[in-house]
């Protein structure tokens, strides 16, 4: 930082009297010349230097009504031809769109994909909020609506905002909130949704003016008898400068900026960035003056008072040249737009006290009415009130180019006692009545006596703080003291009610013409709903696709908005969208106007919703932290919202690679749920399964078989994750085996599993039952052994948890699980049962809440439905196991063959069948002897027997047939018997 450049000659005599006064004050306070004198005289030198600059510098404070009022006056007096504004130079094309918006709004620069910055910084966002009660808006409106006037933005670009801050090794962050509302702030005063309209964007500090020396700010607040900085600024700067002349305003602002600059702490990074910004701005202004040949006397430089008192070498039109080089921008592609802002968002981002911007807006309106100053407003600006003051006719004549040097106004201003405004009793009475009325509407038991108390307390507090007229902050404290009770009956407390009464949180809106193409396309596609979607608040949309098929397109847009926008922007009340399902009627709560910022930022990512959704799905699926479950979710969304088979197949193929690379089972439950849903959808809606899902089933079968033994032993793998693996293996087994997988791999994996955890042990037993290596009787016996062992009884709930999780892969074990739970309640004494009963309940609730309905249904099927039948009820697993076929065999033996009795009983049917088959032998008499069975057939059909004998190599001759048994035939034909025996043995 360079030293102070003092003026000489006649210029030095401007502030001679002030220098003498400050030297005397320094000697009186410090006892002689020291650092205090150097600081005080240096401040005078800064003011003198800024006042003498040929290019007029207009210092401002962020969202200050006094600055806006002084700016409006000066613009009408000077009528400059060029206005240099401290704002990111790359935001200039957007300023013309402000006329299509309702203020406050913010100019935004956005970058989703970054190059040249760390990837974790993305997305990058820079905002510059603009309100009507700001000097910046007055300068913009004047320059854009006055012919022949050029507006030049000279501050660093959005890219340099992050470039320069990255040199310090830190990410730019939004300013912290003002130390708030001081002591007594209740925890209920949480910021509302409007305070987050800027998101995580970095704010451009236009006119940032606040002490960076904590001790200085604390000193000012304590001696000023105020709670926070916004109140101090209002009392000691806004009010005195509200009606001051131009020279006094400039010199006071220069002095304040110099004070805060010289007493700033030694933060090297921040000081370097501040100085680089000043070098950047003066370099741009000199380049513009050289290129256009404009006279500096016809220009006006609008910047923050902190930067107006700059001491860099490049300061001024005659400053050093060639000493500062502007670095090139990175390859990051920036997109620009306007987003809605609000008073609360500005306060939250720029460290202002809650309600200060609303109070400033009210003071701006009162100042315009009091001074009759005609402000500048963009033609066609929405949401602005028309002024009642008479407009000047024609263009005012500009002041002469060579204005006389400004006289010393600081000496008189600093020595002048504060102007005591008379008490406006009518205004204060109106405030008192209004706050009582608002408190009643919000549930407070306020009365007329409270209004009188608020009135008197406001005057009392103002007197205690050396004020003749109560400020809005005094009134706010008085209202809280007199009306606030021990609790807040409604949603808003008294402090918030005062803020609303003083002006409220005005929220801006970006007009249709200023929206990006995607946002306009959304509003156009939702036009059949016939709703005013740009308005804030929640609106109900009813879609009957059966009677109005054109609303199906609106439904598709709403489901995509629900996927892309924050929660609450588009919320379905009735209707759902699942794979293979479409609702014919839907009901939606829409708040697109409230979430307009999020909709606008979608336009930075693409030109249509479909394009943005596809890009996000690809980003999620191919991200470095993508898991198999994440990729399958992207496949499901691509099918559900886009109906894109191409994208679904591409992402499904990628899921195979991600699954093969995973070495953990953390996502197994989600993988099982999603792949089941996709498989069911493709089986019902497609003629054949997509190749990728067949490969996924085959790869997943082998993958989970490999990981199964390790998962059973791994302490980090939960029983639910292992159960999901088994569920995948058992449910996909038929498909995997048809594609060439081997079931032996699963059997070996189960055989190699040796868990130590009781819940996983029970899960392994269930898998063995499913594979057939363990019978149900053996499983029941093992459960009985657990109950008989007193050392294992405390761990029995964990075994039950494993059995419950086993219902996922083996749902047929529901009856065994019910039996295991019932045996525990029936056999264990209360002294053992009651201590672990809470553990059982919590285990089942936390680990298997979704499987509990299956157990409840099974228990309802087994247990009796009436309490009276419970005493005589015998559980099915304790009932004697009878042979279900014994009675049928006894009945058949006593009554003979049932089929033979039917034939003679219904001869017509038998005759019809015999005629159809060509049988002419007729019925056999019932009293005839039974014909030989097998032996008779051999004799009746010798050719068949000879063919079999030749095939077997038998040379024996036939013996006369007779009613002989099989043993007699074997003895008579030994060669045939030996041949058959050898054939059977070989087989």
BELUR-V633208 format. One record per backbone hydrogen bond with DSSP energy under -1.0 kcal/mol. NH is the residue of the N-H (numbers start at 0). CO is the residue of the C=O. E is the energy in kcal/mol with one decimal. If there is no record, write none. Layout:
{{NH & CO & E} {NH & CO & E}}
This chain:
{{10 & 7 & -1.2} {13 & 10 & -1.5} {18 & 14 & -2.2} {19 & 15 & -2.2} {20 & 16 & -2.0} {21 & 17 & -2.3} {22 & 18 & -2.4} {23 & 19 & -2.1} {24 & 20 & -2.2} {25 & 21 & -2.6} {26 & 22 & -2.4} {27 & 23 & -2.2} {28 & 24 & -2.3} {29 & 25 & -3.0} {30 & 26 & -1.5} {37 & 33 & -1.6} {38 & 34 & -2.3} {39 & 35 & -2.5} {40 & 36 & -2.7} {41 & 37 & -2.0} {42 & 38 & -1.9} {43 & 39 & -1.5} {44 & 40 & -2.2} {45 & 41 & -2.1} {46 & 42 & -2.2} {47 & 43 & -2.7} {48 & 44 & -2.6} {49 & 45 & -2.2} {50 & 46 & -2.5} {51 & 47 & -2.0} {57 & 300 & -3.7} {59 & 302 & -1.8} {61 & 206 & -2.9} {63 & 60 & -1.3} {67 & 63 & -2.3} {68 & 64 & -2.6} {69 & 65 & -2.4} {70 & 66 & -2.4} {71 & 67 & -2.4} {72 & 68 & -2.1} {73 & 69 & -2.5} {74 & 70 & -2.6} {75 & 71 & -1.5} {76 & 72 & -1.5} {77 & 73 & -3.2} {78 & 74 & -1.7} {80 & 297 & -2.5} {81 & 297 & -1.5} {82 & 149 & -2.7} {83 & 299 & -3.0} {84 & 151 & -2.5} {85 & 301 & -1.7} {86 & 84 & -1.7} {88 & 154 & -1.6} {90 & 87 & -2.0} {91 & 88 & -1.0} {93 & 90 & -1.3} {94 & 91 & -1.4} {96 & 93 & -1.7} {97 & 94 & -1.4} {99 & 96 & -1.4} {100 & 97 & -1.7} {101 & 508 & -3.3} {104 & 129 & -1.4} {105 & 338 & -2.7} {106 & 127 & -2.0} {107 & 336 & -3.1} {108 & 125 & -2.6} {109 & 334 & -3.4} {110 & 123 & -2.5} {120 & 117 & -1.7} {121 & 118 & -1.2} {123 & 110 & -2.6} {125 & 108 & -2.4} {126 & 201 & -2.3} {127 & 106 & -1.8} {129 & 104 & -3.1} {133 & 131 & -1.1} {137 & 133 & -1.5} {138 & 134 & -2.1} {139 & 135 & -2.4} {140 & 136 & -3.0} {141 & 137 & -2.1} {142 & 138 & -2.3} {143 & 139 & -2.5} {144 & 140 & -1.7} {145 & 141 & -1.1} {148 & 145 & -1.5} {149 & 80 & -2.6} {151 & 82 & -2.7} {153 & 84 & -2.1} {154 & 86 & -1.7} {160 & 156 & -1.2} {162 & 158 & -2.0} {163 & 159 & -2.7} {164 & 160 & -1.0} {165 & 161 & -1.9} {167 & 164 & -1.1} {168 & 165 & -1.3} {169 & 164 & -1.1} {174 & 348 & -1.2} {181 & 178 & -1.1} {184 & 181 & -1.1} {188 & 185 & -1.7} {189 & 187 & -2.1} {194 & 191 & -1.4} {195 & 192 & -1.7} {196 & 193 & -1.3} {198 & 195 & -1.2} {200 & 197 & -1.7} {201 & 124 & -2.8} {203 & 126 & -2.5} {205 & 203 & -1.9} {216 & 212 & -2.1} {217 & 213 & -2.5} {218 & 214 & -2.2} {219 & 215 & -2.5} {220 & 216 & -2.4} {221 & 217 & -2.3} {222 & 218 & -2.4} {223 & 219 & -1.8} {225 & 220 & -1.9} {231 & 227 & -1.6} {232 & 228 & -2.7} {233 & 229 & -2.0} {234 & 230 & -2.2} {235 & 231 & -2.7} {236 & 232 & -1.8} {237 & 232 & -2.6} {238 & 233 & -1.7} {240 & 236 & -2.1} {248 & 244 & -2.3} {249 & 245 & -2.5} {250 & 246 & -2.5} {251 & 247 & -2.4} {252 & 248 & -2.3} {253 & 249 & -2.7} {254 & 250 & -2.3} {255 & 251 & -2.4} {256 & 252 & -2.5} {257 & 253 & -2.4} {258 & 254 & -2.4} {259 & 255 & -2.4} {260 & 256 & -1.7} {261 & 257 & -2.7} {262 & 258 & -1.7} {263 & 260 & -1.1} {266 & 264 & -1.7} {267 & 265 & -1.1} {270 & 266 & -2.6} {271 & 267 & -2.2} {272 & 268 & -2.1} {273 & 269 & -2.5} {274 & 270 & -2.5} {275 & 271 & -2.4} {276 & 272 & -2.3} {277 & 273 & -1.9} {278 & 274 & -2.6} {279 & 275 & -2.7} {280 & 276 & -2.6} {281 & 277 & -2.4} {282 & 278 & -2.2} {283 & 279 & -2.2} {284 & 280 & -2.3} {285 & 281 & -2.3} {286 & 282 & -2.1} {287 & 283 & -2.2} {288 & 284 & -2.5} {289 & 285 & -2.4} {290 & 286 & -2.0} {291 & 287 & -2.3} {292 & 288 & -2.1} {297 & 294 & -2.2} {298 & 295 & -1.6} {299 & 81 & -1.8} {300 & 55 & -2.8} {301 & 83 & -3.4} {302 & 57 & -1.7} {304 & 59 & -1.9} {307 & 303 & -1.5} {308 & 304 & -1.0} {314 & 311 & -1.5} {318 & 315 & -1.4} {319 & 312 & -2.3} {334 & 109 & -3.0} {336 & 107 & -2.2} {338 & 105 & -2.5} {340 & 103 & -1.8} {342 & 505 & -1.3} {345 & 341 & -2.1} {346 & 342 & -2.4} {347 & 343 & -2.4} {348 & 344 & -2.0} {349 & 345 & -2.2} {351 & 346 & -1.8} {355 & 352 & -2.0} {358 & 354 & -2.2} {359 & 355 & -2.3} {360 & 356 & -2.1} {361 & 357 & -1.9} {362 & 358 & -2.5} {363 & 359 & -2.1} {364 & 360 & -1.9} {365 & 361 & -2.2} {366 & 362 & -2.5} {367 & 363 & -2.1} {368 & 364 & -1.7} {369 & 365 & -2.1} {370 & 366 & -3.0} {371 & 367 & -1.6} {380 & 377 & -2.0} {412 & 408 & -1.9} {413 & 409 & -3.0} {414 & 410 & -1.7} {415 & 411 & -1.3} {424 & 422 & -1.3} {427 & 423 & -2.3} {428 & 424 & -2.8} {429 & 425 & -2.2} {430 & 426 & -2.3} {431 & 427 & -2.3} {432 & 428 & -2.5} {433 & 429 & -2.4} {434 & 430 & -2.4} {435 & 431 & -1.6} {436 & 432 & -2.2} {437 & 433 & -2.5} {438 & 434 & -2.3} {439 & 435 & -2.2} {440 & 436 & -1.8} {441 & 437 & -1.1} {442 & 439 & -1.6} {443 & 438 & -2.7} {445 & 443 & -1.5} {450 & 446 & -1.3} {451 & 447 & -2.1} {452 & 448 & -2.2} {453 & 449 & -2.6} {454 & 450 & -2.1} {455 & 451 & -2.4} {456 & 452 & -2.6} {457 & 453 & -2.1} {458 & 454 & -1.6} {459 & 455 & -2.2} {460 & 456 & -2.9} {461 & 457 & -2.2} {462 & 458 & -2.1} {463 & 459 & -2.2} {464 & 460 & -1.4} {465 & 462 & -1.5} {466 & 461 & -3.1} {474 & 470 & -2.4} {475 & 471 & -2.0} {476 & 472 & -2.1} {477 & 473 & -2.3} {478 & 474 & -2.5} {479 & 475 & -2.2} {480 & 476 & -2.2} {481 & 477 & -2.2} {482 & 478 & -2.4} {496 & 492 & -1.9} {497 & 493 & -2.2} {498 & 494 & -1.8} {499 & 495 & -2.2} {500 & 496 & -2.4} {501 & 497 & -2.3} {503 & 498 & -2.4} {505 & 503 & -1.3} {507 & 340 & -3.1} {508 & 101 & -2.3} {514 & 511 & -1.3} {519 & 515 & -2.1} {520 & 516 & -2.4} {521 & 517 & -2.1} {522 & 518 & -2.1} {523 & 519 & -2.2} {524 & 520 & -2.4} {525 & 521 & -1.6} {526 & 523 & -1.1} {528 & 525 & -1.6} {529 & 526 & -2.1} {532 & 530 & -1.5} {534 & 531 & -1.3} {538 & 589 & -2.7} {540 & 587 & -2.8} {542 & 585 & -3.1} {544 & 583 & -1.5} {547 & 543 & -2.1} {550 & 547 & -2.0} {551 & 548 & -1.8} {554 & 550 & -2.3} {555 & 551 & -2.2} {556 & 552 & -1.9} {557 & 553 & -2.5} {558 & 554 & -2.3} {559 & 555 & -1.8} {560 & 556 & -2.5} {561 & 557 & -2.3} {562 & 558 & -1.4} {563 & 559 & -1.8} {564 & 560 & -3.1} {568 & 565 & -1.8} {570 & 588 & -2.5} {572 & 586 & -3.6} {573 & 586 & -1.7} {580 & 577 & -2.2} {585 & 542 & -2.6} {586 & 573 & -2.2} {587 & 540 & -2.7} {588 & 570 & -2.7} {589 & 538 & -3.3} {590 & 568 & -2.7} {594 & 590 & -1.6} {595 & 592 & -1.0} {598 & 594 & -1.6} {599 & 595 & -2.5} {600 & 596 & -2.4} {601 & 597 & -1.1} {604 & 601 & -1.5} {611 & 607 & -2.1} {612 & 608 & -2.8} {613 & 609 & -2.3} {614 & 610 & -2.3} {615 & 611 & -2.3} {616 & 612 & -2.4} {617 & 613 & -2.3} {618 & 614 & -2.4} {619 & 615 & -2.5} {620 & 616 & -2.4} {621 & 617 & -2.7} {625 & 622 & -1.4} {630 & 626 & -2.3} {631 & 627 & -2.5} {632 & 628 & -2.0} {633 & 629 & -1.9} {634 & 630 & -2.2} {635 & 631 & -2.4} {636 & 632 & -2.4} {637 & 633 & -2.5} {638 & 634 & -1.8} {639 & 635 & -2.5} {640 & 636 & -3.0} {643 & 637 & -1.6} {647 & 643 & -1.9} {648 & 644 & -2.5} {649 & 645 & -2.0} {650 & 646 & -2.7} {651 & 647 & -2.5} {652 & 648 & -2.2} {653 & 649 & -1.7} {654 & 650 & -1.7} {655 & 651 & -1.1} {656 & 652 & -1.0} {657 & 653 & -2.0} {658 & 654 & -2.5} {659 & 655 & -2.2} {660 & 656 & -1.3} {667 & 664 & -1.3} {670 & 666 & -2.5} {671 & 667 & -2.7} {672 & 668 & -2.2} {673 & 669 & -2.3} {674 & 670 & -2.6} {675 & 671 & -1.9} {676 & 672 & -1.8} {677 & 673 & -2.5} {678 & 674 & -2.3} {679 & 675 & -2.5} {680 & 676 & -2.1} {681 & 677 & -2.6} {682 & 678 & -2.0} {683 & 679 & -1.2} {684 & 680 & -1.8} {685 & 681 & -1.9} {693 & 689 & -1.5} {694 & 690 & -2.3} {695 & 691 & -2.0} {696 & 692 & -2.2} {697 & 693 & -2.2} {698 & 694 & -3.1} {699 & 695 & -3.0} {700 & 696 & -1.9} {701 & 697 & -1.7} {702 & 698 & -2.6} {703 & 699 & -2.7} {704 & 700 & -1.6} {705 & 701 & -1.7} {706 & 702 & -1.8} {707 & 703 & -1.3} {710 & 706 & -2.4} {711 & 707 & -2.0} {712 & 708 & -1.1} {713 & 709 & -1.9} {721 & 717 & -2.0} {722 & 718 & -2.3} {723 & 719 & -1.9} {724 & 720 & -1.9} {725 & 721 & -2.3} {726 & 722 & -2.4} {727 & 723 & -2.4} {728 & 724 & -2.3} {729 & 725 & -2.9} {730 & 726 & -2.4} {731 & 727 & -2.1} {735 & 731 & -2.8} {736 & 732 & -2.9} {737 & 733 & -1.7} {739 & 736 & -1.2} {740 & 735 & -2.3} {744 & 741 & -1.2} {746 & 742 & -2.1} {747 & 743 & -2.6} {748 & 744 & -1.9} {749 & 745 & -2.3} {750 & 746 & -2.2} {751 & 747 & -2.0} {752 & 749 & -1.0} {760 & 756 & -2.1} {761 & 757 & -2.3} {762 & 758 & -1.8} {763 & 759 & -2.3} {764 & 760 & -2.2} {765 & 761 & -1.9} {766 & 762 & -2.0} {767 & 763 & -2.2} {768 & 764 & -2.0} {769 & 765 & -2.1} {770 & 766 & -1.9} {771 & 767 & -1.0} {772 & 767 & -1.5} {773 & 767 & -1.2} {778 & 774 & -1.9} {779 & 775 & -2.5} {780 & 776 & -2.1} {781 & 777 & -2.1} {782 & 778 & -1.9} {783 & 779 & -2.1} {784 & 780 & -2.0} {785 & 781 & -1.8} {786 & 782 & -1.7} {787 & 783 & -1.7} {788 & 784 & -1.1} {791 & 788 & -1.2} {792 & 788 & -1.1} {794 & 791 & -1.2} {795 & 792 & -1.7} {798 & 794 & -1.3} {799 & 795 & -2.3} {800 & 796 & -2.1} {801 & 797 & -2.0} {802 & 798 & -2.2} {803 & 799 & -2.6} {804 & 800 & -2.4} {805 & 801 & -1.4} {806 & 803 & -1.5} {807 & 804 & -1.6} {809 & 805 & -3.0} {812 & 809 & -1.6} {813 & 810 & -1.1} {816 & 812 & -2.1} {817 & 813 & -2.2} {818 & 814 & -2.1} {819 & 815 & -2.3} {820 & 816 & -2.3} {821 & 817 & -2.4} {822 & 818 & -2.6} {823 & 819 & -1.6} {824 & 820 & -2.0} {825 & 821 & -2.0} {826 & 822 & -2.5} {827 & 823 & -1.7} {832 & 828 & -2.9} {833 & 829 & -2.2} {839 & 835 & -2.1} {840 & 836 & -2.3} {841 & 837 & -2.7} {842 & 838 & -2.3} {843 & 839 & -2.4} {844 & 840 & -2.4} {845 & 841 & -2.5} {846 & 842 & -2.3} {847 & 843 & -1.7} {854 & 850 & -1.2} {855 & 851 & -2.4} {856 & 852 & -2.4} {857 & 853 & -1.9} {858 & 854 & -2.8} {859 & 855 & -2.4} {860 & 856 & -1.5} {861 & 857 & -1.7} {862 & 858 & -2.8} {869 & 866 & -1.3} {877 & 874 & -1.7} {885 & 882 & -1.2} {888 & 884 & -2.2} {889 & 885 & -2.3} {890 & 886 & -2.1} {891 & 887 & -1.9} {892 & 888 & -2.1} {893 & 889 & -1.8} {894 & 890 & -1.6} {895 & 891 & -1.1} {901 & 897 & -1.0} {905 & 901 & -1.5} {909 & 905 & -1.4} {910 & 906 & -2.9} {911 & 907 & -2.3} {912 & 908 & -2.2} {913 & 909 & -2.6} {914 & 910 & -2.6} {915 & 911 & -2.0} {916 & 912 & -1.9} {918 & 913 & -2.8} {936 & 932 & -1.3} {937 & 933 & -1.5} {938 & 934 & -1.8} {939 & 935 & -2.2} {940 & 936 & -1.9} {944 & 940 & -1.2} {945 & 941 & -2.7} {946 & 942 & -2.1} {947 & 943 & -2.0} {948 & 944 & -2.4} {949 & 945 & -2.7} {950 & 946 & -2.0} {951 & 947 & -1.9} {953 & 948 & -2.8} {963 & 961 & -3.4} {968 & 964 & -1.6} {969 & 965 & -2.1} {970 & 966 & -2.0} {971 & 967 & -1.9} {972 & 968 & -2.0} {976 & 972 & -1.7} {977 & 973 & -2.5} {978 & 974 & -2.3} {979 & 975 & -2.4} {980 & 976 & -2.3} {981 & 977 & -2.6} {982 & 978 & -2.2} {983 & 979 & -2.5} {984 & 980 & -2.1} {985 & 981 & -2.2} {986 & 982 & -1.9}}
